[in-house]
Amino acid sequence: MAEHSTEDRAGHLRTEVKLEAGEKVALCRCMKSANFPFCDGAHKTCESNAGPVIVSAPQQA
């Protein structure tokens, strides 16, 4: 399961997400997700056209 951590770097939040091989996640870009940094569909209520970014880790050979 994806693990994440967020830290403050000089006044800016930085989030790191670690995926296992073969794992796929949807990351929030609208900043409205109650499950941030993961997408929960909140972008559907925003006036912008922002949707999630889909990230996948390749399977290990």
C-alpha positions in Angstrom: 0.0 0.0 0.0 1.2 3.5 -0.8 2.9 5.3 2.0 3.2 9.1 2.2 4.7 11.8 4.3 4.5 15.6 4.2 7.1 18.0 5.5 7.5 21.7 5.6 10.5 23.0 3.6 11.1 26.7 4.0 7.4 27.4 4.2 6.3 25.1 1.4 4.7 21.7 2.0 6.5 18.8 0.2 4.7 15.4 0.0 6.6 12.2 -0.8 4.6 9.1 -1.9 6.3 5.6 -1.9 4.7 2.9 -4.1 5.3 -0.8 -4.1 6.0 -2.6 -7.4 2.9 -2.8 -9.6 1.0 -0.3 -7.5 -1.1 2.5 -9.0 -2.6 5.6 -7.3 -4.5 8.7 -8.2 -3.0 11.9 -6.7 -5.1 15.0 -6.0 -4.3 18.2 -8.0 -7.3 20.3 -7.0 -6.2 20.5 -3.3 -9.7 19.7 -2.1 -9.4 16.0 -1.3 -10.2 15.0 2.3 -7.7 12.1 1.7 -4.9 14.3 0.3 -2.5 13.6 -1.3 -4.7 10.9 -2.8 -7.7 11.8 -5.0 -11.2 11.2 -3.5 -13.1 12.7 -6.4 -13.5 16.2 -4.8 -12.3 17.8 -8.1 -15.8 17.0 -9.6 -17.2 19.8 -7.4 -14.5 22.4 -8.4 -15.0 24.9 -11.2 -11.6 24.1 -12.7 -10.8 21.3 -15.1 -8.2 19.8 -12.8 -8.4 16.0 -12.4 -6.1 13.6 -10.7 -2.6 12.6 -11.8 -2.4 8.8 -12.1 1.0 7.3 -11.1 2.0 3.7 -11.4 5.1 1.8 -10.3 6.4 -0.8 -12.8 6.4 -4.4 -11.9 9.8 -5.7 -10.8 11.4 -8.1 -13.3 
